[in-house]
Each structure stands twice: as C-alpha cells, then as structure tokens.
Amino acid sequence: MNGSLFAALSAGKDLERTALISGWERPLSYGALFAASARMANRLVELGVAPGDRIAVQTGKSAETLILYLAALRAGAVYLPLNTDYTPAEVSYFLGDAEPALFVVDPAATQAGEALVAPIGARLATLGTDGKSGTLIEGIDALPATFADVPRTADDLAAILYTSGTTGRSKGAMLTHGNLLSNARTLIDAWRFTAADELLHALPIYHTHGLFVATNVALLAGATIRLLPRFEPDAIFRGLETATVLMGVPTFYTRLLADPRLSRERTKGVRLFVSGSAPLLAETHRAWEAATGHRILERYGMTETNMNASNPYEGERRPGTVGPALPGVSIRIVEEATRTPLPAGQIGMIEVKGPNVFKGYWRMPEKTAAELKEDGWFITGDLGQLSVDGYLEIVGRGKDLVITGGLNVYPKEVETEIDALDGVAESAVIGVPDPDFGEAVTAVVVRAPGSAISESEIREALAARLARFKLPKRVLFVEALPRNSMGKVQKNLLRENALAAT
Ligand code: AMP
C-alpha cells in the first residue's frame, strides 16, 4: 500500500481552494500547488535525484521552499531542511554527515554553496524567495505539470531533521512518511482542522513546528496557509483579520501581549491559538485570556517524536501543563536510572511511544539504541510528572539545553567556541529566564590570567562562528566557576547569580 505523505495530502482536495498565500500576494490554489510541485519533482529527477537521496535545503521561507518540500516527497527523496542562520562551518558538518545528492541555497549564497558541495560531490541548486529566481525554477514552466509519484511505504524516510547533541555532535532524526502522516491526522482531529481554516503561519519552516505541525496539518486538512516570512506584529495583526488559527512559540504571545493593539476585537475571528516548542508561562496563558478571551492551547513535542501531548480542544486547558497524551500516543514517567514507571505526581524522565516516534538517528546506531529502546519507548530527555487525570507537566530538561525563542541551543557547543578564544580560561553557558525569548543564552566566563577580554569582543568573535540565535545575549565574568565535589560546574548556582545580576 502506498503510505506516502504526499499521496494523503493530495487525495480528495478541492483544487480551486487556496492552499498558500505569500503574505497578501501570489495566492496558489491546491491545483496550482500540485502542478508546481510536479514540475519541481520533474526538475529534481532531471538533476539526478533518486528515491532515498537526501536533499539538503537552506533557503528562505517561501512558497517555493514548501513546493520543494512537496516535490521531494513526490520524488521519494528525503527532505533535509537547515536553519537559515547556520554558518558555512556548521553546514559543512551536516552535509558531510548526510551526504545529500543535492544542496539547495538562496541565489545570494551560490559561492559559499559551491565551496560546501565540492568536498562531498553533491550538486548545488539555488532557489530565491520571490517565485522567480534560482536555478531550480529557471525554465520550469516547460516541464510537465504532472509527475508519477514514487510510491513509499509508511516506514520509508520522508525527512531528516538535525537536532544538536549535548556532546556537541548533531544528530539527524530520521522521520518516516508514517510518522508524519499519523501525527498530522491525529492533530487534525485533536484540533478540529477543516478546509474552512486559514492558518497564520509565522514559524520557521526548517523546524518540526513550522514544517510538520503547521504545514502538514493545514495541507492535509485542505486549509489555507498564509505564509509570513517571520514573526512581525504588524503582519500578525493584519493576518488576524481573516485567520482562524495561529500557531506560535511562547515568544509570539509575550510579544503580542506587549502590543497595545491586542484586543478581543482583533482576535474575534480566531478559533484556536496554539503554543509549543518551549514552556508557556502560566502567567502568559492567563494574561492572554484576560486580553483576548481565548485560552491558548499548549502542546508538547520534539523533533524526534512529532507531537506527544496536547491540551484538549474541548475541555480544560490547564496553564502550566501540556495536557494529556494525544490519541495513539503513550506517555509514561519513569525513574531515570532503572526506567521503572512512576505513579502520578512523581517527577521523572518522560518516555513516549507511538506511530509518531522517529526511526532513529541517521548513521548513529549506538545513540539510537541508547535513546530509542527495543520496547518501543523513546527516552525524551525531558523531566516531568503526570497528574492523576493524565495531564503532563514538564518540570525541566534532563538534557543540558537552552531554549531561546523556541530554538534549542546546546550550551556545550557555545562553550567550546568561547573556550577556544584567546584570553578565556573557561566558560559555562546557561539559559536565564527572559520574558521575550523564554530563555536568554548567557555566558559566564573566567578570563585567562592577565587578560582583559570584554563582553563585546567575545560576542564579536562568536558571531563569525555561530548562528545568531546561539550567540550569548549577555556575557558575565567571574573569578572561578562553582563546582561540586565531582568537579561538575553547578549551573543552578550560575543561573541564580546571573538572574540576580540582571
Ligand atoms: P525540538 O526538538 O527543537 O522541537 O525541541 C524539543 C524540546 O522542546 C522538548 O524536548 C522540550 O524540552 C521542549 N518543549 C517543546 N514543547 C514544550 C512545551 N510545551 N513546554 C516545555 N518544553 C517544551
């Protein structure tokens, strides 16, 4: 049986209905979207892409990038989106690891792209965000608007999304057609999506939230997506005039709450506000309800598992929790060392199981075996507790992770770059609560003897090495890092001190 995600997305659609609008321009009907993705799939085949090949994509957010995603699915290729903030040094690791057949970049990045594909023998193609530029779409109208979709089983790979490892090595999470399709179906039911919906889409599309939760759900339901290049309050308020759903990270909501335009009147056409990717403060949940009359629906997921838990559409949306497990998904709390299940009310490691859970880490059998157990449970690395009525509360992260504006930053990676600078003895990177970003990346640095290296010098040096979202918002200096008797840096103390200093 064909288990292809695209086969499901394209089945039984009203071809006249608008699928995608780029801001307020270039509306594309489902019929036009399918024709464009067929042409793009033909282009991919022309470029030598075969089923199972990886296509790495580091392009701006646009309808064209989503068309490329659909084309990759149709051609049976594995879509590999990369954060547009990644520097060439970071991208070269991903390309070396994933060995894509094709790497797609913005036309402005052609030169850097050529240098990146040369060592791995991949082809380079370009794609602009204006619907006109890039080698991928030059002359594409001459290609057929139909394509013989490559059949896929539910177990075939649809995408690889990299999620950084705590040890500094990034891991490619392998997601199958079955993983993505089952989760999209579950969310459509859970959140009552229909073809009448208009989704206001302001999330990045290189991440599971914007690419899979938002895009797959809306397209599978036959809804309309209004694609904004980024979160920007003026555009959001304009979009809210017709949108029925907004999906965001907590930062969206805190920023909109700070805007005097937010009101019941301006949100009256919206039926659902969703939040995820980072903890939504109960305070934000309450303030939003007071300002708009809407209760934000918070859900919990991750790159490896898609969505696991969601507050209910009907029923109690409990602030500070991510709701019960989604239908078909099992969640349990276990004692970390022994993996013994714990009763309600006890904090432990969150494990999940279900058709949503990924197939493993790309070319990392040992890491896969350590986290995705033979009994089917995936060890999330998040700590939490379940209430007696099954609501999950996330209390912290076992993994040493900072989430800033919904994006993950692994302290180890930033620390390694800081420690390499002249004038630095050592460093520790922590997340400090921040009303705007959820957490702000903060570096605590011990200067080398005789060094006078400053905050701005460190930030400048890192800017060339790390994506912008990973750069410390603040650099604090200390004489020595606090350590416990086992020699481990006590990051909890650093966080307390950093909070006191801000
Ligand atoms: P990512 O793989 O980038 O989607 O990040 C996944 C991680 O984000 C999870 O393991 C959690 O630590 C965190 N996360 C996602 N949603 C929530 C939420 N609603 N509340 C708290 N943490 C969350």
Residues whose N, C-alpha, C, O or C-beta is under 5 A from the ligand:
A	BS01	AMP	T163 S275 G276 S277 A278 P279 L280 R299 Y300 G301 M302 T303 V322 T380 D382 I394 R397 G406 N408
